[in-house]
């Protein structure tokens, strides 16, 4: 399976879940479980990031300032999975990083809507986690 044609949409963060988002999360979650020239994204890589989202969500008022740090944390995961011989990450963590980076960029950090945007973003990631598991995502 190739990378889904649809990319992370701004509307999913600003206005919430839609049927298009669910279809995309399904195809992206499946893509992340498949082996091609890279190994699948592991459940632990995905859950580690999702756990960070839940931590911020649980204490949003005090943890909101941690949102911009999510990308450096994912970049670290990409670096940990880097295979010098192949000159790329061993797993699809890079593809996950790129999608998440795009989605996080849609959160209006300095606006009144920040909490709502973040909650919508978490729903997108939650859908990816669910479909990743549904399609057989596991640690390898």
VEXZALUM-834116 format. One record per residue: x, y, z of N, C-alpha, C in turn; residue in one letter. Coordinates in steps of 0.001 Angstrom, whole numbers, plus 500000, padded with zeros to 6 digits. Example, Ala and Ser with C-alpha at 12.3 -4.5 7.8 and 13.67 -1.06 7.14 Angstrom:
// residues 2
513190494310507800512300495500507800513200496700507800A 512850497750507080513670498940507140512900500030507870S 
END
This chain:
// residues 140
500845498818500000500000500000500000500885501239500000X 500520502209499224501298503439499180500727504463500156X 501495505496500348501084506580501241499750507151500748X 498797507385501652497483507891501225497590509190500423X 496752509315499412496756510508498562496351511753499338X 495342511637500177494896512766500996495932512987502086X 496193514232502417497126514577503486496338515117504676X 497002515308505785496395515864506988495771517215506636X 494479517366506905493748518570506512493579519550507670X 493740520819507390493574521871508381492170521842508995X 491181521543508196489793521528508645489576520564509807X 490316519455509857490151518478510927490578519044512271X 491532519960512261491989520590513492491081521772513859X 490707522555512879489909523754513164488437523453513413X 487893522420512751486455522164512832486088520785513367X 487020519936513607486727518630514184486676517504513167X 486386516325513690486377515102512887485328515159511790X 485632514458510721484700514341509600484843512926509042X 483933512554508177484039511222507569485306511122506721X 485718512218506090486955512217505308488160511951506217X 488144512527507421489242512302508361489300510834508764X 488152510216509007488119508807509406488664507924508279X 488275508211507055488782507446505904490300507608505805X 490790508839505957492233509079505894492955508361507033X 492435508472508260493075507823509410493136506311509214X 492101505743508615492087504310508326493204503961507344X 493285504686506245494314504369505244495718504672505775X 495873505738506536497184506081507088497588505070508160X 496642504698509036496930503690510054497359502376509427X 496679501977508351497042500754507647498428500883507022X 498676502019506367499980502258505743501109502118506767X 500882502643507980501915502611509013502211501196509509X 501310500238509254501522498855509704502201497981508662X 502360498476507460502858497640506369504357497762506164X 504951496641505851506390496612505580506609496776504080X 507480497699503743507925497864502352509431498051502438X 509964499164501988511407499384502149511755499815503578X 510720500049504395510915500333505814510007499417506620X 510359499249507886509527498456508784508314499271509214X 507270498583509666506092499302510157506424500163511378X 505611501171511596505701501967512815505284501059513960X 506050501038515027505711500153516133504638500777517021X 503916499904517693502891500364518626503516501231519707X 504679500849520204505298501633521276505689503029520798X 506144503163519560506456504495519039505193505351518989X 504122504766518535502858505475518405502259505795519774X 502252504833520671501667505029522002502465506039522823X 503771506070522648504602507029523383504171508452523036X 503964508715521749503530510045521321502108510316521792X 501226509345521646499834509523522063499749509773523570X 500603509118524339500661509349525784501014510793526115X 501937511362525349502291512778525540501094513678525269X 500337513362524222499138514151523914498147514083525062X 497926512881525579496977512709526687497446513442527941X 498757513445528182499298514162529343499005515650529226X 499235516221528056498954517644527838497460517913527960X 496671517055527369495220517225527398494663517189528828X 495231516341529682494752516179531053494960517428531905X 495987518191531611496279519415532375496590520542531399X 495649520785530506495892521691529381496364523073529821X 495743523626530843496090524992531263497568525106531642X 498102524097532294499503524134532722500467523535531702X 499960522678530828500845521967529900500769522482528467X 499943523476528219499765524011526858501098524415526229X 501992524927527025503283525374526499504146524208526005X 503752522971526306504495521795525841504142521401524405X 503077521975523842502650521599522490503768521793521465X 504458522937521448505528523082520446506663522065520602X 506816521485521792507889520516522030507559519122521494X 506326518920521017505959517616520484506765517266519233X 507022518241518405507792517977517177509239517609517487X 509944518332518368511298517880518698511320516473519310X 510305516126520096510261514778520665510095513731519568X 509273514025518582509125513102517453510389513060516611X 511035514205516455512293514244515702513336513342516377X 513327513324517696514225512441518436513915510974518108X 512620510635518050512225509266517706512689508902516296X 512592509848515375513081509614514008514591509360514051X 515305510179514803516748510011514926517139508682515546X 516386508244516547516665506942517187516463505785516215X 515533505952515291515236504878514338516083504989513069X 516988505952513013517774506191511803518716505025511522X 518749504617510275519626503553509809520656504201508882X 521877504323509359522916505011508593523180504338507243X 523077503026507207523331502303505953522282502664504895X 521017502705505303519945503033504354519688504532504260X 520293505285505137520169506745505175518722507203505350X 517997506480506194516617506849506542516208506059507786X 515075506422508353514577505708509529514229504270509160X 514452503350510106514153501939509880512648501683509832X 511881502517510523510422502343510566509747503544509903X 508442503489509834507672504582509231507469505749510203X 508322505861511192508222506974512130508432508316511410X 509226508345510357509427509574509594508124510020508928X 507397509092508341506125509425507706505113509918508739X 505116509283509921504239509728511004504638511140511441X 505937511363511607506456512678511975505979513753510992X 506082513471509702505699514462508686504211514795508746X 503376513784508945501928514026509051501602514821510317X 502202514434511422501949515105512697502456516540512668X 503618516739512083504168518095511973503186519004511236X 502631518499510164501651519274509398500425519572510258X 499900518571510929498717518745511771498944519702512929X 500086519586513589500393520494514698500498521936514226X 500935522115513006501058523464512455499723524172512306X 498637523429512324497315524033512199496732524491513532X 497328524089514643496827524505515953497168525977516164X 496145526758516468496339528199516704496803528388518149X 498122528348518345498705528351519685498414529622520472X 498359530744519821498170532018520513496733532519520454X 495806531642520155494417532051519991493534531400521055X 492383531957521210491388531440522146490993530004521795X 491077529660520533490679528343520058491735527258520260X 492839527579520884493945526629521021493486525307521633X 492734525353522716492306524121523382491415523288522460X 490496523909521791489614523211520860490414522608519709X 491338523382519153492193522881518075492988521663518543X 493550521759519738494352520661520269493493519412520474X 492307519584521029491408518444521232491046517782519905X 490825518582518873490531518025517544491739517287516992X 492923517844517193494155517188516753494312515831517444X 494044515797518750494147514547519512493190513504518939X 492002513915518528491039512976517942491579512361516651X 492270513151515863492859512615514622493912511560514969X 494774511876515923495822510929516312495199509683516951X 494152509871517735493450508739518337492895507806517256X 492371508384516198491858507580515083492995506812514408X 494148507437514239495304506754513645495719505580514531X 495793505817515856496164504766516805495191503585516699X 493895503897516651492874502850516575493010502026515297X 493165502705514167493278501972512904494609501251512774X 495666501808513355496959501130513372496801499785514084X 496139499799515226495905498560515975494991497619515192X 493930498152514611492976497363513841493659496609512690X 494613497275512050495291496679510905496508495844511303X 496636495573512611497681494641513054498948495286513531X 498926496572513822500127497235514317500626496578515596X 501924496371515674502510495738516850503966496127516954X 504554495736518066505987495948518232506727494817517537X 507844495188516929508606494141516246510028494112516740X 
END
